[in-house]
Amino acid sequence: MKSLYLVWQEPQTQHWLPVGKLTYHREKKIYQFTYTKGAKKFPYFVPFGRMKNLHKSYFSTELFPLFANRLLCKSRPEYPAYLQWLNIQEIEQDNLMLLLARSGGQRATDSLEVFPSLTRHVNGNYEFYFFSRELRQLPKETRNRINFMSQNEPLRFIPTILNKRKTYAMTLQADDSVRVGFCPSYLVENFWPSIAQMKKMSLTIAKVNPEAPLQFRLWCRWLFSLPENCQPFSHVEFKEIN
């Protein structure tokens, strides 16, 4: 895991914008944070902590507090289970970039999330993992059904109109047409222009965590290919400012 994007939910429109990029330089063992052009789209966007200058790159040998505070503390009793929910082996638990990528860095106190940059595999495919969202909205019997779903069980994306402020979403639907949550909003918005060009697309269950909090209950695997001239996360908001 080399780079992660930081996305921010703009409070008025509720849209998700990429505002930063976190990179780990493994050979130098140093983290780099750079703002992306999405941070300049709205004049009321507020930079994070001491990283006030949008045009500057920031470096640290430790993970920046902005990101470190999004990981579960190792001293918490549920930490071993947390690693299992994220499908992370014990030998990988010090890979903080991987932990952030798998967990999404969600916090109830702000409107920020992280997700990994994508690399095209040798076979031409891309692979993306995410947790199903808004499971709390589902009927209790559906949540119970999810607990008994199986790895590799197929799912489908179903475009869904929500409301005037957030006009579309992607419902996740099982083969029997039961809704099992939503695709993350930031992912829908930033992939929406590319979906029509995707080929060999498949969506399956990667893992079910019956004992986990709802935010980590259903882990999904999205496999797809794109034309050579179409790259994920390539529009201007993802470009680094400096």
C-alpha positions as CSV (number, residue, x, y, z in Angstrom):
1,M,0.0,0.0,0.0
2,K,1.8,3.1,-1.2
3,S,-0.8,6.0,-1.4
4,L,-4.2,6.8,0.1
5,Y,-6.6,9.6,-0.9
6,L,-8.4,11.7,1.8
7,V,-11.9,12.7,0.9
8,W,-14.0,15.3,2.6
9,Q,-17.8,15.7,2.5
10,E,-18.7,19.2,1.6
11,P,-21.3,20.3,4.1
12,Q,-23.7,22.2,1.8
13,T,-24.0,19.9,-1.2
14,Q,-23.0,16.7,0.7
15,H,-20.7,15.7,-2.1
16,W,-17.4,14.0,-1.5
17,L,-14.2,15.7,-2.7
18,P,-10.6,14.4,-2.7
19,V,-8.7,17.0,-0.7
20,G,-5.4,15.2,0.1
21,K,-3.0,12.4,-0.7
22,L,-1.0,10.4,1.8
23,T,2.1,8.5,0.5
24,Y,4.5,6.3,2.4
25,H,8.0,6.2,1.0
26,R,9.0,2.7,2.1
27,E,12.7,3.1,1.2
28,K,13.0,6.3,3.3
29,K,10.5,5.2,5.9
30,I,8.8,8.6,5.7
31,Y,5.2,9.7,5.3
32,Q,4.2,12.5,2.9
33,F,1.0,14.5,2.9
34,T,0.0,16.8,0.0
35,Y,-3.2,18.6,-0.7
36,T,-5.0,17.9,-3.9
37,K,-6.9,20.4,-6.1
38,G,-10.2,19.3,-4.7
39,A,-9.2,21.3,-1.5
40,K,-9.3,24.5,-3.6
41,K,-12.8,23.9,-5.1
42,F,-14.6,25.6,-2.1
43,P,-13.1,28.7,-0.5
44,Y,-14.4,27.7,3.0
45,F,-12.4,24.4,3.1
46,V,-10.3,24.6,6.2
47,P,-6.8,22.9,6.1
48,F,-5.9,20.3,8.8
49,G,-4.1,21.0,12.0
50,R,-0.7,22.6,11.5
51,M,-0.8,21.8,7.7
52,K,-2.1,25.2,6.8
53,N,-0.4,25.8,3.5
54,L,-2.2,24.1,0.6
55,H,0.8,24.5,-1.7
56,K,3.3,22.7,0.6
57,S,4.1,19.0,1.0
58,Y,4.5,17.8,4.6
59,F,6.8,15.0,5.7
60,S,7.0,12.9,8.9
61,T,8.7,9.7,10.1
62,E,5.5,9.1,12.1
63,L,2.0,8.8,10.8
64,F,0.3,12.3,10.9
65,P,-2.2,12.7,13.8
66,L,-4.9,13.4,11.2
67,F,-4.6,9.7,10.1
68,A,-3.2,8.0,13.3
69,N,-6.4,9.1,15.2
70,R,-8.4,7.1,12.7
71,L,-7.0,3.8,13.8
72,L,-8.1,1.7,16.7
73,C,-5.6,1.7,19.6
74,K,-3.7,-1.5,20.1
75,S,-4.5,-1.4,23.8
76,R,-8.2,-1.8,23.1
77,P,-9.6,-5.3,24.0
78,E,-11.3,-5.6,20.7
79,Y,-8.1,-5.0,18.7
80,P,-7.4,-8.7,17.8
81,A,-11.0,-8.9,16.5
82,Y,-10.5,-5.6,14.7
83,L,-7.6,-7.2,12.7
84,Q,-9.8,-10.1,11.8
85,W,-12.7,-7.9,10.6
86,L,-10.2,-6.1,8.3
87,N,-8.7,-9.4,7.2
88,I,-5.3,-8.4,8.3
89,Q,-2.7,-10.9,9.6
90,E,-0.9,-10.3,12.8
91,I,2.4,-9.8,11.0
92,E,0.8,-7.0,9.0
93,Q,-0.6,-5.0,11.9
94,D,2.2,-2.5,11.8
95,N,1.4,-1.6,8.2
96,L,-0.6,1.5,9.0
97,M,-1.3,2.3,5.4
98,L,-3.0,-1.1,5.0
99,L,-5.0,-0.6,8.2
100,L,-6.2,2.8,7.0
101,A,-7.0,1.4,3.5
102,R,-9.1,-1.5,4.9
103,S,-10.9,0.5,7.6
104,G,-11.6,3.6,5.6
105,G,-10.6,5.8,8.5
106,Q,-14.2,6.6,9.4
107,R,-14.9,8.6,12.5
108,A,-18.3,9.8,13.9
109,T,-16.9,13.2,14.7
110,D,-16.0,14.4,11.2
111,S,-16.8,13.9,7.5
112,L,-13.5,12.5,6.2
113,E,-12.6,9.1,4.9
114,V,-9.6,7.5,3.2
115,F,-9.2,5.0,0.4
116,P,-6.3,3.5,-1.6
117,S,-5.0,4.6,-5.0
118,L,-5.5,1.8,-7.6
119,T,-2.9,0.0,-9.7
120,R,-3.8,-2.0,-12.8
121,H,-2.9,-5.6,-12.4
122,V,-0.9,-7.5,-15.0
123,N,-4.1,-9.0,-16.3
124,G,-5.5,-5.5,-16.9
125,N,-8.0,-5.7,-14.0
126,Y,-8.5,-3.4,-11.0
127,E,-9.5,-4.6,-7.6
128,F,-11.2,-2.6,-4.9
129,Y,-12.4,-3.6,-1.5
130,F,-15.0,-1.7,0.7
131,F,-17.4,-2.2,3.5
132,S,-21.2,-2.0,2.8
133,R,-22.7,1.2,4.3
134,E,-25.9,2.2,6.0
135,L,-26.7,-1.3,7.3
136,R,-28.5,0.3,10.2
137,Q,-31.2,1.4,7.8
138,L,-32.0,-2.2,6.9
139,P,-34.7,-4.3,8.5
140,K,-33.5,-6.5,11.4
141,E,-34.2,-9.7,9.4
142,T,-32.0,-8.4,6.6
143,R,-29.1,-7.7,8.9
144,N,-29.5,-11.2,10.4
145,R,-29.5,-12.6,6.9
146,I,-26.2,-10.9,6.1
147,N,-24.6,-12.8,9.0
148,F,-25.2,-16.0,7.1
149,M,-24.1,-14.9,3.6
150,S,-21.1,-16.6,2.1
151,Q,-17.7,-15.5,0.7
152,N,-17.8,-15.1,-3.1
153,E,-21.6,-14.7,-3.1
154,P,-22.5,-12.4,-6.0
155,L,-23.9,-8.9,-5.5
156,R,-25.2,-6.2,-7.9
157,F,-25.0,-2.5,-8.0
158,I,-28.5,-0.9,-8.4
159,P,-28.6,2.9,-9.1
160,T,-30.9,4.5,-6.5
161,I,-32.3,8.0,-6.4
162,L,-32.2,9.4,-2.8
163,N,-33.2,13.0,-2.7
164,K,-32.6,16.4,-4.2
165,R,-29.4,17.1,-2.3
166,K,-27.8,13.7,-3.0
167,T,-29.5,12.6,-6.1
168,Y,-28.0,9.2,-6.6
169,A,-26.4,6.2,-4.8
170,M,-25.6,2.6,-5.5
171,T,-27.6,0.1,-3.6
172,L,-25.9,-3.3,-3.0
173,Q,-28.3,-6.1,-3.8
174,A,-28.0,-9.9,-3.3
175,D,-29.2,-12.4,-5.9
176,D,-32.6,-12.7,-4.3
177,S,-33.1,-8.9,-4.7
178,V,-32.6,-8.3,-1.0
179,R,-30.8,-4.9,-0.4
180,V,-27.7,-5.4,1.7
181,G,-26.5,-1.8,2.1
182,F,-24.9,0.9,-0.1
183,C,-21.7,1.4,-1.9
184,P,-19.6,4.3,-0.2
185,S,-20.8,7.6,-1.5
186,Y,-17.3,8.9,-2.2
187,L,-16.7,5.8,-4.4
188,V,-19.9,6.2,-6.4
189,E,-19.3,9.9,-7.1
190,N,-15.7,9.5,-8.2
191,F,-16.3,6.3,-10.3
192,W,-19.6,7.4,-11.8
193,P,-18.1,8.7,-15.0
194,S,-16.1,5.5,-15.5
195,I,-18.8,2.9,-14.8
196,A,-20.2,2.9,-18.3
197,Q,-16.7,2.0,-19.6
198,M,-16.1,-0.9,-17.2
199,K,-15.8,-4.4,-18.6
200,K,-15.6,-7.8,-16.9
201,M,-17.1,-6.2,-13.8
202,S,-18.0,-8.4,-10.8
203,L,-19.0,-7.6,-7.3
204,T,-18.9,-10.3,-4.7
205,I,-18.7,-10.8,-0.9
206,A,-15.1,-10.8,0.3
207,K,-15.9,-11.5,4.0
208,V,-18.7,-11.5,6.5
209,N,-18.0,-10.5,10.1
210,P,-21.2,-11.5,12.1
211,E,-19.8,-10.3,15.4
212,A,-18.4,-6.9,14.2
213,P,-20.1,-3.5,14.4
214,L,-22.3,-2.8,11.4
215,Q,-19.6,-0.6,9.8
216,F,-17.4,-3.7,9.5
217,R,-20.0,-6.3,8.9
218,L,-20.0,-6.9,5.1
219,W,-16.8,-6.6,3.2
220,C,-17.1,-6.4,-0.6
221,R,-14.7,-7.1,-3.5
222,W,-15.2,-5.1,-6.7
223,L,-13.2,-6.4,-9.7
224,F,-13.3,-4.6,-13.1
225,S,-11.3,-3.6,-16.1
226,L,-11.1,-0.2,-18.0
227,P,-9.8,0.9,-21.4
228,E,-6.1,1.7,-21.4
229,N,-6.8,5.4,-21.8
230,C,-9.2,5.5,-18.8
231,Q,-7.5,5.7,-15.3
232,P,-9.4,5.7,-12.0
233,F,-9.1,8.9,-9.9
234,S,-7.6,10.8,-12.8
235,H,-9.8,13.9,-12.9
236,V,-8.5,17.3,-11.8
237,E,-9.6,17.1,-8.1
238,F,-7.2,14.2,-7.5
239,K,-4.2,16.1,-8.9
240,E,-1.7,17.3,-6.2
241,I,-1.5,21.0,-5.9
242,N,2.2,21.5,-5.9
